[in-house]
């Protein structure tokens, strides 16, 4: 504890409470770093917006929100503390680093693990929010088994979209790709397979304008041709949104090295371009983007941070 009159400096503050942040909390707490997790505006991360998770080791089938609650309790058990707030400003120009929250708190830290994730870009179509998690999804790897022998729609035409389509052919009886451009923009070799697959129909120059259902599940989507403005209704049981992600890194702009899309650049496993700042999960991983890989990165970040703080203590 700091002396009276001195501002408390946390050994470690973790930003984000998805699988990456919570796992980092578990390992950091066990390493006696007394981590504080700032939960962000979506406590529990993206898994709390899904229904059942069937690919988490040791859990054959579990609700996303239930899984995250269990991991949070695990972190709390070892001494991780939580703050229900969001960071709106970060000053990484000098140590200790300073974070300002939406709730008006100013916090200082010797080290930070950034696990703020990435947000799915949305279609902004009518009914999208209503059926999010009830037929509207963003992950074929996670949800494809729910669409066995059903018809599904994929929005997008990039690498993610064609990869999702190829994976879905193992389950769905028909896949319709809706691409707003006049051709698929994917450069992945899988694109050629997708274009030839008899299960897959590709509709170009079109966008999803409305998603309809009975309140519990999706029945159809309404698409509009961008050139003729003609509308068409397509029956479907699911909509896979694959139009990209936006990493939640805005507050670190011009302070940490990022790629052209805003993902944090990794130096030596989980280190960022600034000493004592580490990264974990989708905020720097644009390839795998799975809960289990995010969790693994959280473990790595906590261990790297522990090593860093031990060296600082000795110097």
BELMODA-V808577 format. One record per residue. RES is the residue in three letters. PHI is phi in whole degrees, -180 to 180 (999 if undefined). BURIAL is # if it has 16 or more other C-alpha atoms within 10 Angstrom, else .. Layout:
RES;PHI;BURIAL  RES;PHI;BURIAL
This chain:
UNK;999;.  UNK;-72;.  UNK;-70;.  UNK;-58;.  UNK;92;.  UNK;-97;.  UNK;-75;.  UNK;-68;.  UNK;-116;#  UNK;-74;#  UNK;-63;#  UNK;-147;#  UNK;-118;#  UNK;-109;#  UNK;-101;#  UNK;113;#  UNK;-127;#  UNK;-84;#  UNK;-56;#  UNK;-67;#  UNK;-65;#  UNK;-69;#  UNK;-66;#  UNK;-59;#  UNK;-63;#  UNK;-61;#  UNK;-68;#  UNK;-67;#  UNK;-66;#  UNK;-67;#  UNK;-87;#  UNK;61;.  UNK;-96;#  UNK;49;#  UNK;-70;#  UNK;-111;#  UNK;-101;#  UNK;-92;#  UNK;-69;#  UNK;85;#  UNK;-83;.  UNK;-136;#  UNK;-54;#  UNK;94;#  UNK;74;#  UNK;-65;#  UNK;-64;#  UNK;-72;#  UNK;-98;#  UNK;-99;#  UNK;-92;#  UNK;-91;#  UNK;-108;#  UNK;-121;#  UNK;-127;#  UNK;-93;.  UNK;-53;.  UNK;88;.  UNK;-126;.  UNK;-65;.  UNK;-161;.  UNK;-151;#  UNK;-63;#  UNK;-55;#  UNK;-67;#  UNK;-68;#  UNK;-62;#  UNK;-68;#  UNK;-64;#  UNK;-66;.  UNK;-68;#  UNK;-63;#  UNK;-63;.  UNK;-61;#  UNK;-65;#  UNK;-63;#  UNK;-57;.  UNK;-92;#  UNK;110;#  UNK;-67;#  UNK;-106;#  UNK;-128;#  UNK;-128;.  UNK;-82;.  UNK;-164;#  UNK;-128;#  UNK;-85;#  UNK;-111;.  UNK;-153;.  UNK;-132;#  UNK;-113;.  UNK;-106;#  UNK;-77;.  UNK;-153;.  UNK;-101;.  UNK;-69;#  UNK;-73;#  UNK;-119;#  UNK;-123;#  UNK;-114;#  UNK;-102;#  UNK;-60;.  UNK;-79;.  UNK;93;.  UNK;-87;.  UNK;-117;.  UNK;-120;#  UNK;-117;#  UNK;-147;#  UNK;-74;#  UNK;-148;#  UNK;-139;#  UNK;-111;#  UNK;-93;#  UNK;-133;#  UNK;-82;#  UNK;73;#  UNK;-135;#  UNK;-100;.  UNK;-68;#  UNK;-71;.  UNK;-103;.  UNK;-76;#  UNK;62;.  UNK;-94;.  UNK;-62;.  UNK;92;#  UNK;-63;#  UNK;-66;.  UNK;-61;#  UNK;-105;#  UNK;-65;#  UNK;85;#  UNK;-125;#  UNK;134;#  UNK;-93;#  UNK;-144;#  UNK;-130;#  UNK;-141;#  UNK;-67;#  UNK;-58;.  UNK;-79;#  UNK;-114;#  UNK;-53;#  UNK;-60;.  UNK;-74;.  UNK;-117;#  UNK;-60;.  UNK;59;.  UNK;-118;.  UNK;-96;#  UNK;-134;#  UNK;-123;#  UNK;-117;#  UNK;-98;#  UNK;131;#  UNK;-141;#  UNK;-88;#  UNK;-60;#  UNK;-63;#  UNK;-63;#  UNK;-71;#  UNK;-66;#  UNK;-62;#  UNK;-62;#  UNK;-61;#  UNK;-67;.  UNK;-67;#  UNK;-62;#  UNK;-74;.  UNK;-124;#  UNK;-72;#  UNK;-86;.  UNK;-151;#  UNK;-125;#  UNK;-114;#  UNK;-94;#  UNK;-107;#  UNK;-118;#  UNK;-72;#  UNK;-88;.  UNK;-89;.  UNK;-161;.  UNK;-68;#  UNK;-92;#  UNK;-66;#  UNK;-114;.  UNK;-69;.  UNK;-56;.  UNK;-62;.  UNK;-55;#  UNK;-61;.  UNK;-65;.  UNK;-63;#  UNK;-66;.  UNK;-97;.  UNK;-69;.  UNK;-67;.  UNK;-79;#  UNK;-110;#  UNK;-110;#  UNK;-116;#  UNK;-113;#  UNK;-97;#  UNK;54;#  UNK;-138;#  UNK;-138;#  UNK;-76;#  UNK;-104;#  UNK;-153;#  UNK;-117;#  UNK;-119;#  UNK;-168;#  UNK;-101;.  UNK;99;.  UNK;-113;.  UNK;-147;#  UNK;-82;#  UNK;-115;#  UNK;-147;#  UNK;-125;#  UNK;-107;#  UNK;-113;#  UNK;-129;#  UNK;-72;#  UNK;-71;.  UNK;-96;.  UNK;-92;.  UNK;67;.  UNK;-77;.  UNK;-103;.  UNK;-145;.  UNK;-104;.  UNK;-121;#  UNK;-70;.  UNK;-161;#  UNK;-101;#  UNK;-155;#  UNK;-124;#  UNK;-101;#  UNK;-88;#  UNK;-133;#  UNK;-111;#  UNK;111;#  UNK;-130;#  UNK;-126;#  UNK;-64;#  UNK;-86;#  UNK;-127;#  UNK;-54;.  UNK;-72;.  UNK;-104;#  UNK;-59;.  UNK;69;.  UNK;-118;.  UNK;-127;#  UNK;-70;#  UNK;-134;#  UNK;-86;.  UNK;-65;.  UNK;-99;.  UNK;99;#  UNK;-76;#  UNK;-66;#  UNK;-80;#  UNK;-98;#  UNK;-120;.  UNK;59;.  UNK;77;.  UNK;-130;#  UNK;-77;#  UNK;-98;#  UNK;-75;#  UNK;-117;.  UNK;-58;.  UNK;84;#  UNK;-112;#  UNK;-119;#  UNK;-131;#  UNK;-154;#  UNK;88;#  UNK;-65;#  UNK;-69;#  UNK;-133;#  UNK;-107;#  UNK;-99;#  UNK;-98;.  UNK;-86;.  UNK;49;#  UNK;-115;#  UNK;-59;#  UNK;-71;#  UNK;-73;#  UNK;-62;#  UNK;-61;#  UNK;-61;#  UNK;-65;#  UNK;-63;#  UNK;-61;#  UNK;-62;#  UNK;-63;#  UNK;-65;#  UNK;-67;#  UNK;-65;#  UNK;-66;#  UNK;-60;#  UNK;-62;.  UNK;-61;.  UNK;-67;#  UNK;-65;.  UNK;-67;.  UNK;-65;.  UNK;-68;.  UNK;-79;.  UNK;-82;.
